[in-house]
Amino acid sequence: MNTELMSGVADALPGITGYVYPNEQTLLWSVLIVVYPYITGLVAGAFIMASLVRVFKVKALEPAYRLALLTSLAFLLVAPLPLLFHLGHPERCYEVMMTPHVTSPMAMFGFVYAWYLMAVLLLELWFDYRRDFVEWSKTERGFPGVIYRLFTLGVTDVSEAALGLDTRMGKIVSIVGIPSAFLLHGYVGFIFGSIKANPWWGNVLMPVIFIFSAIVSGMALCVVLYMTVSWGRRMSIDMACLDMMGRLVFYALVVDAAFEGLDWLHRLYAAEESIHVLKSLASGKLFYTLLVGQACLGTAVPFLLLISVQLFRKRLAVAIRERIYFVSSALILLGVLAMRWNVVIGGQLFSKSLRGFTTYKMEL
């Protein structure tokens, strides 16, 4: 007998209410599955922020352009770790690539990840940093110099024509990268939205909600990192850049909140047979994460703070605007994390009988 499973069932029993099927007493997807879509969302949102400079010529964002690209790369490198830690046999992860199953969204993640990493992010970073790699390979000595020479890939031409080609190629990669970023994170929402047997997940708006929540969280992360790095280096913050970033975060938050509200409005108006369970879930087990964390602290408070800046920017001192942007972005990051928790964990807390609830105990 599986003692670990029995221990989990024993821990869950006190939190079970109503009628729950025996195989629903323990949750199959843990907090690691919450963290995974959260990280991929940060990747997509940060890349969208960087793409605004190259593709849409938003010059005000240039001071944060490279930071956004490097942020996207850093989080993309660690994005698969929650999935690997959640697997019972993570050493078999290569099987996804060796024996592809093209009709499975989960199985195709490996190819989407490889495409986004190698054909989008690394390629755009190489075009953007190639000139620096060439210069550093000439000035640095020892092991760092060898690394920089390897990064040049043998292309050491830094003439105006070559640099112009780098810029054009980088723009093309950015254009390709925007739909790729939507695909990277949208497929997670597609997986949840296509599960018709679960009324909490089965929704055509789920991929759209995931995409826009990813955009707003990634942009908010760029704001937090840009301000933190500037403060840490004791550098002055470019307020034109910060104001533009704050404006974009505000617009993305409005769109994301609109889709979230539309989702709930449709659920309440349709009033399907599962609506009583969803209401009980929202007002009970998910009260603090959904109503307090996601709706209030993660959406309403940042919205009020950011709209106050948009309306009274000229009357607010620079220091006040900086703190409003930082606090709002930090709250948005918290709210999107709560949203991921509500989707992944919340969708497993009620029974398919629609007459009972189970509970979740986070593993250490």
C-alpha positions as CSV (number, residue, x, y, z in Angstrom):
1,M,0.0,0.0,0.0
2,N,1.3,3.5,-0.9
3,T,1.9,5.0,2.6
4,E,2.6,8.5,1.1
5,L,-0.8,8.5,-0.6
6,M,-2.6,7.2,2.5
7,S,-0.9,9.9,4.6
8,G,-2.1,12.6,2.1
9,V,-5.6,11.2,2.2
10,A,-5.5,11.3,6.1
11,D,-4.4,14.9,6.1
12,A,-7.1,15.9,3.6
13,L,-10.0,14.2,5.4
14,P,-10.6,17.0,8.0
15,G,-11.0,19.5,5.2
16,I,-13.4,17.5,3.1
17,T,-17.1,18.6,3.1
18,G,-20.1,17.1,1.3
19,Y,-20.0,14.3,-1.2
20,V,-16.5,13.7,-2.7
21,Y,-15.5,10.7,-4.9
22,P,-12.7,8.6,-3.4
23,N,-10.2,9.6,-6.1
24,E,-10.8,13.3,-5.5
25,Q,-9.5,13.4,-1.9
26,T,-6.0,14.5,-2.9
27,L,-5.1,17.0,-5.6
28,L,-2.9,15.8,-8.5
29,W,-1.6,19.2,-9.5
30,S,0.3,20.9,-6.7
31,V,1.7,24.4,-6.2
32,L,4.5,23.6,-8.7
33,I,1.9,23.7,-11.4
34,V,0.8,27.1,-10.1
35,V,4.4,28.4,-10.4
36,Y,4.9,27.1,-13.9
37,P,2.3,29.2,-15.8
38,Y,3.2,32.2,-13.5
39,I,6.9,32.0,-14.7
40,T,6.0,31.6,-18.4
41,G,3.7,34.5,-18.1
42,L,6.5,36.7,-16.8
43,V,8.6,35.5,-19.8
44,A,5.9,36.5,-22.3
45,G,5.1,39.8,-20.7
46,A,8.7,40.9,-20.4
47,F,9.3,40.0,-24.1
48,I,6.3,42.0,-25.2
49,M,7.7,45.0,-23.3
50,A,11.0,44.6,-25.1
51,S,9.3,44.2,-28.5
52,L,7.6,47.5,-28.2
53,V,10.9,49.2,-28.7
54,R,12.0,47.3,-31.8
55,V,8.7,46.7,-33.5
56,F,6.5,49.6,-32.5
57,K,9.3,52.2,-32.0
58,V,8.4,53.2,-28.5
59,K,11.6,55.2,-27.9
60,A,10.7,56.0,-24.3
61,L,11.2,52.4,-23.3
62,E,14.8,52.1,-24.6
63,P,16.4,52.5,-21.1
64,A,14.6,49.3,-20.1
65,Y,14.9,47.4,-23.4
66,R,17.8,45.2,-22.6
67,L,16.6,44.6,-19.1
68,A,13.3,43.3,-20.4
69,L,15.0,41.0,-22.8
70,L,17.4,39.6,-20.2
71,T,14.5,39.2,-17.7
72,S,12.6,37.2,-20.3
73,L,15.6,34.9,-20.9
74,A,16.4,34.5,-17.2
75,F,12.8,33.3,-16.4
76,L,12.6,31.2,-19.5
77,L,15.7,29.2,-18.4
78,V,14.0,28.2,-15.1
79,A,10.5,27.9,-16.5
80,P,10.7,24.0,-16.9
81,L,12.0,23.4,-13.4
82,P,8.6,23.4,-11.7
83,L,7.4,20.8,-14.2
84,L,10.5,18.7,-13.7
85,F,10.2,18.8,-9.9
86,H,6.6,17.8,-10.2
87,L,7.3,14.7,-12.3
88,G,7.7,11.4,-10.6
89,H,10.5,10.5,-12.9
90,P,12.1,13.8,-14.2
91,E,14.9,11.9,-15.8
92,R,12.5,10.8,-18.5
93,C,11.8,14.4,-19.6
94,Y,13.8,13.9,-22.8
95,E,11.1,11.4,-24.0
96,V,8.9,14.4,-24.9
97,M,11.4,15.3,-27.6
98,M,12.4,11.8,-28.6
99,T,8.9,10.4,-29.0
100,P,6.7,13.4,-29.8
101,H,2.9,13.2,-29.5
102,V,1.7,16.0,-31.8
103,T,-1.9,15.9,-30.7
104,S,-1.1,16.6,-27.0
105,P,-0.6,20.3,-26.0
106,M,1.4,19.1,-22.9
107,A,3.7,17.0,-25.0
108,M,4.2,19.8,-27.6
109,F,5.5,22.2,-24.8
110,G,9.0,20.9,-25.3
111,F,9.0,22.1,-28.9
112,V,7.4,25.4,-28.2
113,Y,9.9,26.0,-25.4
114,A,12.9,25.1,-27.7
115,W,11.6,27.3,-30.5
116,Y,11.1,30.3,-28.2
117,L,14.4,29.9,-26.5
118,M,16.7,29.2,-29.5
119,A,14.8,30.8,-32.4
120,V,13.5,33.9,-30.7
121,L,15.2,35.0,-27.4
122,L,18.7,33.8,-27.9
123,L,18.7,34.9,-31.5
124,E,17.4,38.4,-30.7
125,L,19.9,38.8,-27.8
126,W,22.7,37.7,-30.1
127,F,21.8,40.4,-32.7
128,D,21.5,43.0,-30.0
129,Y,24.7,42.1,-28.2
130,R,26.9,41.1,-31.1
131,R,28.7,44.4,-31.3
132,D,29.4,44.3,-27.5
133,F,30.6,40.7,-27.8
134,V,33.2,41.8,-30.5
135,E,34.4,44.7,-28.4
136,W,34.6,42.6,-25.2
137,S,36.5,39.8,-27.0
138,K,39.2,42.4,-27.9
139,T,39.4,44.0,-24.5
140,E,38.9,41.1,-22.1
141,R,41.8,38.7,-21.3
142,G,41.8,35.1,-20.1
143,F,38.7,33.0,-19.8
144,P,36.1,35.8,-20.2
145,G,37.8,36.8,-23.5
146,V,37.5,33.3,-24.8
147,I,33.8,33.2,-23.9
148,Y,33.1,36.4,-25.7
149,R,35.0,35.2,-28.8
150,L,32.8,32.1,-28.8
151,F,29.7,34.3,-28.5
152,T,30.7,36.2,-31.6
153,L,30.3,33.0,-33.6
154,G,33.2,34.2,-35.8
155,V,31.2,37.3,-37.0
156,T,33.4,40.2,-36.1
157,D,32.3,42.8,-38.6
158,V,31.1,45.9,-36.8
159,S,30.7,48.2,-39.8
160,E,27.6,50.3,-40.2
161,A,26.2,48.0,-42.8
162,A,26.7,45.0,-40.6
163,L,25.2,46.7,-37.6
164,G,22.3,47.9,-39.7
165,L,21.7,44.3,-40.7
166,D,21.7,43.2,-37.1
167,T,19.0,45.8,-36.3
168,R,16.8,44.7,-39.2
169,M,17.2,41.0,-38.3
170,G,16.5,41.7,-34.7
171,K,13.3,43.5,-35.7
172,I,12.2,40.5,-37.8
173,V,12.9,38.2,-34.9
174,S,10.9,40.4,-32.6
175,I,8.0,40.4,-35.0
176,V,8.1,36.6,-35.0
177,G,8.5,36.5,-31.3
178,I,5.3,38.3,-30.4
179,P,3.0,35.5,-31.6
180,S,5.5,33.0,-30.3
181,A,5.1,34.6,-26.8
182,F,1.3,34.4,-27.1
183,L,1.7,30.7,-28.1
184,L,4.1,30.0,-25.2
185,H,1.7,31.1,-22.6
186,G,-1.6,30.9,-24.4
187,Y,-1.3,27.1,-24.7
188,V,-1.4,26.8,-20.9
189,G,-4.8,28.6,-20.9
190,F,-5.8,26.4,-23.9
191,I,-5.1,23.3,-21.8
192,F,-7.3,24.5,-18.9
193,G,-10.0,25.9,-21.1
194,S,-10.4,22.7,-23.1
195,I,-11.2,20.6,-20.1
196,K,-15.0,20.6,-20.5
197,A,-15.7,18.3,-17.6
198,N,-14.5,21.0,-15.2
199,P,-16.8,24.0,-15.0
200,W,-14.1,26.1,-13.3
201,W,-11.7,25.6,-16.2
202,G,-13.8,24.9,-19.3
203,N,-14.1,28.3,-20.8
204,V,-13.3,29.7,-24.2
205,L,-11.9,32.9,-22.6
206,M,-9.3,31.0,-20.6
207,P,-6.5,31.3,-23.1
208,V,-7.2,35.0,-23.6
209,I,-7.3,35.6,-19.8
210,F,-4.0,33.8,-19.4
211,I,-2.3,35.8,-22.2
212,F,-3.4,39.2,-20.9
213,S,-2.6,38.4,-17.3
214,A,0.8,37.3,-18.6
215,I,1.4,40.6,-20.4
216,V,0.4,42.7,-17.3
217,S,2.5,40.6,-14.9
218,G,5.6,40.6,-17.2
219,M,5.4,44.4,-17.6
220,A,4.9,44.9,-13.9
221,L,8.0,42.7,-13.3
222,C,10.0,45.0,-15.6
223,V,8.9,48.0,-13.7
224,V,9.9,46.4,-10.3
225,L,13.3,45.2,-11.7
226,Y,14.1,48.5,-13.5
227,M,13.4,50.5,-10.3
228,T,15.2,48.0,-8.0
229,V,18.3,47.9,-10.3
230,S,18.4,51.7,-10.6
231,W,18.1,52.1,-6.8
232,G,20.7,49.4,-6.2
233,R,23.2,51.1,-8.5
234,R,22.3,54.5,-7.2
235,M,21.4,55.6,-10.7
236,S,18.7,58.2,-11.5
237,I,15.5,56.7,-12.9
238,D,14.4,57.8,-16.4
239,M,11.0,59.2,-15.6
240,A,9.9,59.3,-19.2
241,C,10.6,55.6,-19.4
242,L,9.0,54.8,-16.1
243,D,5.9,56.8,-17.0
244,M,5.5,55.0,-20.2
245,M,6.0,51.6,-18.5
246,G,3.4,52.6,-15.9
247,R,1.0,53.7,-18.6
248,L,1.4,50.3,-20.4
249,V,0.9,48.4,-17.2
250,F,-2.3,50.4,-16.6
251,Y,-3.7,49.7,-20.0
252,A,-2.8,46.0,-19.8
253,L,-4.4,45.8,-16.3
254,V,-7.6,47.4,-17.6
255,V,-7.9,44.9,-20.5
256,D,-7.1,41.9,-18.2
257,A,-9.6,43.0,-15.6
258,A,-12.2,43.5,-18.4
259,F,-11.8,39.9,-19.6
260,E,-11.8,38.6,-16.0
261,G,-15.0,40.5,-15.3
262,L,-16.6,39.3,-18.6
263,D,-15.8,35.7,-17.6
264,W,-17.6,36.0,-14.3
265,L,-20.5,38.0,-15.8
266,H,-21.0,35.3,-18.3
267,R,-20.9,32.6,-15.7
268,L,-23.4,34.4,-13.5
269,Y,-25.8,35.2,-16.3
270,A,-25.7,31.7,-17.8
271,A,-26.3,30.2,-14.3
272,E,-25.4,26.7,-15.3
273,E,-25.9,23.8,-12.9
274,S,-22.4,24.3,-11.5
275,I,-22.8,28.0,-10.6
276,H,-23.8,27.2,-6.9
277,V,-20.5,25.3,-6.5
278,L,-18.5,28.1,-8.1
279,K,-20.1,30.7,-5.8
280,S,-19.4,28.6,-2.8
281,L,-15.9,28.1,-3.9
282,A,-15.3,31.8,-4.4
283,S,-16.8,32.8,-1.1
284,G,-15.3,29.9,0.9
285,K,-12.1,28.2,0.2
286,L,-10.8,30.8,-2.3
287,F,-12.1,33.9,-0.5
288,Y,-8.7,35.2,0.5
289,T,-6.9,34.3,-2.8
290,L,-9.7,35.2,-5.2
291,L,-11.6,38.1,-3.6
292,V,-8.9,39.6,-1.4
293,G,-5.7,38.7,-3.2
294,Q,-6.7,38.7,-6.9
295,A,-9.7,41.0,-7.1
296,C,-8.9,43.6,-4.4
297,L,-5.1,43.8,-3.8
298,G,-4.1,42.5,-7.2
299,T,-6.6,44.4,-9.4
300,A,-8.7,47.1,-7.7
301,V,-5.9,48.7,-5.6
302,P,-3.3,48.9,-8.5
303,F,-6.1,50.2,-10.8
304,L,-6.9,53.1,-8.4
305,L,-3.3,53.9,-7.8
306,L,-2.3,53.9,-11.5
307,I,-5.4,55.8,-12.7
308,S,-4.6,58.5,-10.1
309,V,-1.2,58.9,-11.7
310,Q,-2.8,59.1,-15.2
311,L,-5.2,61.8,-14.0
312,F,-2.9,63.8,-11.8
313,R,0.6,63.2,-13.2
314,K,1.5,66.8,-13.3
315,R,0.4,67.4,-9.7
316,L,2.3,64.4,-8.3
317,A,5.9,64.7,-7.3
318,V,8.4,62.4,-9.0
319,A,9.1,60.5,-5.7
320,I,5.4,59.8,-5.2
321,R,5.0,58.6,-8.8
322,E,7.9,56.3,-8.4
323,R,6.5,54.7,-5.2
324,I,3.0,54.4,-6.8
325,Y,4.5,52.6,-9.8
326,F,6.5,50.2,-7.6
327,V,3.7,49.4,-5.2
328,S,1.2,48.9,-8.0
329,S,3.5,46.6,-9.9
330,A,4.3,44.6,-6.9
331,L,0.6,44.2,-6.1
332,I,-0.1,43.1,-9.7
333,L,2.6,40.4,-9.4
334,L,0.9,39.2,-6.2
335,G,-2.5,39.3,-7.8
336,V,-1.5,37.3,-10.9
337,L,0.1,34.7,-8.7
338,A,-3.1,34.5,-6.8
339,M,-5.0,34.1,-10.1
340,R,-2.8,31.2,-11.1
341,W,-3.4,29.6,-7.7
342,N,-7.2,30.1,-8.1
343,V,-7.2,28.5,-11.5
344,V,-4.9,25.5,-10.8
345,I,-5.8,24.7,-7.2
346,G,-9.3,26.1,-7.2
347,G,-10.3,23.9,-10.1
348,Q,-9.4,20.8,-8.1
349,L,-11.1,21.7,-4.8
350,F,-14.7,20.8,-5.7
351,S,-16.0,17.3,-6.6
352,K,-17.3,16.4,-10.0
353,S,-20.4,15.4,-8.2
354,L,-20.9,19.2,-7.6
355,R,-21.9,18.3,-4.0
356,G,-18.7,18.5,-2.1
357,F,-15.3,20.1,-1.6
358,T,-11.9,18.7,-0.8
359,T,-8.8,20.6,0.5
360,Y,-5.2,21.1,-0.4
361,K,-2.2,20.9,1.9
362,M,1.0,22.4,0.4
363,E,4.0,20.1,0.5
364,L,7.3,21.3,2.0
